Amino acid sequence: MSKTTPTLMTPEGRTEWAHFFEADYKFNEAGIFGCTLFMDSATAKPLTTQLDAQLKLSIERAAEENNKPVAKIKVNPPYTINEETGDVSFKFTLKANVNGKNGSFTQKPLVIDSKKTPITEAVPVWNGSRVKLSFQPVLYYTALVGAGVSLRMKTVQIIEALTGDGASTASDMFDVEDGFEYEASAATVAQASDIEEFDDVPF
């Protein structure tokens, strides 16, 4: 069974508890970047379809590695559906400090604005800001929670950044070409391979 990890992209969604520029160390000493992304069911459908396929692979792998029937594998879905509204939420994370097989290293997500300019200084991204994310679905299995898919955040595109008073620091127009633009005195240039995926949004 192939274990190649693809890179996927989300539709536009609204953020909650976003940590894009500084890792959160409150509950994990390794530090966690991430956010919860909300969208309506119609918008979320292409993404849930992709994640359902990844979850199926995770269950099949767990069954094979644990010598169990697929029906006996406990499942931990990679998204949550609000039964009252139908809205779908996805939780994305990225560990800041990693102790890997080849040594320790640090990492952080690439953050870009609506025109794909890398954002090199922290900007306010309060709840309700509009973003798109690229991420890797990582399959896992534990006896406690079962088979699932964690969503490893890679790149964040800020389309509309809300400040603490609810005002937008970017245009409120839907077209991303007229959305949030980052300005800094000395912005670094990211590798093209990190941001070209935002040229053609699949949904």
C-alpha positions in Angstrom: 0.0 0.0 0.0 1.4 3.4 -1.0 2.3 5.7 1.9 2.9 8.8 -0.1 1.5 11.8 1.6 -0.3 14.2 -0.8 -0.7 18.0 -0.3 -4.3 19.1 -0.4 -6.0 22.5 -0.4 -9.1 23.8 1.4 -11.8 25.9 0.1 -12.2 29.3 1.7 -13.3 29.1 5.4 -13.6 31.1 8.6 -11.0 30.8 11.3 -11.2 30.2 15.0 -8.3 30.3 17.4 -5.7 30.8 14.7 -2.0 30.5 15.5 -0.2 31.2 12.3 2.7 33.3 13.4 3.5 32.2 17.0 3.1 28.7 18.2 0.8 27.9 21.2 2.7 26.2 24.1 -0.2 26.1 26.5 -1.1 22.4 26.1 2.0 21.1 24.3 5.6 21.9 25.2 6.6 21.3 21.5 4.5 24.3 20.5 1.6 24.0 18.1 0.7 26.2 15.1 -2.9 25.8 13.8 -6.5 26.8 13.6 -10.0 25.5 13.3 -11.6 26.2 9.9 -15.4 26.5 9.5 -17.4 26.4 6.3 -20.9 25.5 5.2 -21.6 22.0 4.0 -21.8 22.8 0.3 -18.5 24.6 0.4 -16.9 21.8 2.4 -18.1 19.0 0.2 -15.1 18.6 -2.1 -12.8 18.6 1.0 -14.9 16.1 3.0 -14.9 13.8 0.0 -11.1 13.9 -0.2 -10.8 13.3 3.5 -13.3 10.5 3.5 -11.0 8.7 0.9 -8.0 9.3 3.2 -9.9 8.0 6.2 -10.8 4.8 4.2 -7.1 4.3 3.6 -6.3 4.8 7.2 -8.9 2.2 8.3 -7.6 -0.3 5.7 -4.0 0.2 6.8 -4.9 -0.2 10.5 -6.8 -3.4 9.7 -3.9 -4.8 7.8 -1.2 -3.8 10.3 -3.3 -5.1 13.3 -4.7 -8.2 11.6 -8.3 -7.2 12.2 -11.4 -6.9 10.0 -12.1 -3.4 8.8 -15.4 -3.5 10.7 -13.5 -4.0 14.0 -11.4 -0.8 13.6 -12.4 2.1 15.7 -12.7 5.3 13.6 -11.9 8.9 14.5 -13.3 11.2 11.7 -11.1 14.2 10.5 -13.9 16.7 10.6 -17.0 17.6 12.7 -20.5 18.4 11.4 -22.7 20.7 13.4 -26.1 18.9 13.5 -28.1 22.1 13.8 -26.5 24.2 11.1 -24.8 21.6 8.9 -21.6 23.6 9.1 -18.3 21.6 8.9 -15.2 22.3 11.0 -11.7 21.1 10.4 -8.8 21.3 12.9 -5.3 21.9 11.3 -2.1 21.7 13.3 1.7 21.9 12.8 4.2 21.0 15.5 6.8 23.8 16.0 9.6 21.7 17.5 10.1 18.2 16.1 12.3 15.3 17.3 12.6 13.3 14.1 14.4 10.1 13.2 17.2 12.2 11.6 17.4 14.7 14.5 15.5 17.7 15.9 14.3 20.6 13.8 11.8 23.6 14.0 9.2 24.5 11.5 6.4 27.0 10.9 3.7 27.5 8.2 4.3 29.7 5.3 1.8 32.6 5.4 0.9 34.6 2.3 -1.6 37.3 1.4 -4.3 37.3 -1.3 -1.7 38.1 -4.0 0.7 35.4 -2.7 3.2 37.8 -1.1 4.8 36.1 1.9 3.9 37.7 5.2 7.0 38.0 7.3 5.7 39.8 10.4 2.7 38.9 12.5 -0.6 40.4 11.7 -3.9 40.1 13.7 -6.0 37.1 12.5 -9.0 37.1 14.8 -11.9 34.6 14.8 -13.9 34.9 11.6 -11.0 35.8 9.3 -11.2 34.3 5.8 -8.4 32.0 4.8 -7.4 29.1 2.6 -4.9 26.4 3.7 -2.7 23.8 2.1 -2.1 20.8 4.2 -1.0 17.2 4.3 -3.4 14.5 5.5 -1.4 12.2 7.8 -2.9 8.7 8.5 -2.6 7.3 12.0 -4.0 4.6 14.3 -3.9 4.2 18.1 -5.9 1.7 20.1 -7.4 4.5 22.2 -8.8 6.8 19.5 -8.8 4.4 16.5 -7.9 5.1 12.8 -7.9 8.7 11.7 -6.4 11.5 9.6 -4.6 14.4 11.1 -4.4 17.6 9.1 -0.8 18.9 9.0 -0.9 22.6 8.1 1.6 23.8 5.5 0.6 27.1 3.9 -1.9 29.8 4.9 -3.4 32.3 2.5 -5.1 35.2 4.3 -7.9 36.6 2.2 -9.5 38.8 4.9 -7.9 39.4 8.3 -10.2 40.6 11.1 -8.9 42.7 13.9 -10.1 42.6 17.5 -12.9 45.1 17.0 -14.3 43.1 14.1 -13.0 45.5 11.4 -11.2 44.1 8.4 -7.6 45.0 7.6 -8.4 44.0 4.0 -11.0 44.5 1.3 -14.3 42.8 2.1 -14.8 41.9 -1.6 -15.2 38.2 -2.3 -12.7 38.2 -5.2 -9.3 37.2 -3.7 -7.6 39.5 -6.2 -8.9 42.5 -4.2 -8.4 40.9 -0.8 -5.8 41.2 1.9 -2.3 42.4 0.9 0.7 42.4 3.2 3.1 45.3 3.2 6.5 45.3 5.0 9.7 47.1 4.6 11.7 44.0 3.9 9.6 40.9 2.9 11.5 37.7 2.2 10.8 35.8 -0.9 9.5 32.2 -0.4 10.4 29.4 -2.7 8.1 29.2 -5.6 7.3 25.5 -4.8 5.7 26.6 -1.6 3.2 29.1 -3.0 2.5 28.1 -6.7 -0.2 25.7 -5.5 -2.4 28.7 -5.0 -2.4 29.6 -8.7 -5.2 27.1 -9.6 -7.6 26.5 -6.7 -9.4 23.2 -7.4 -12.7 24.3 -5.9 
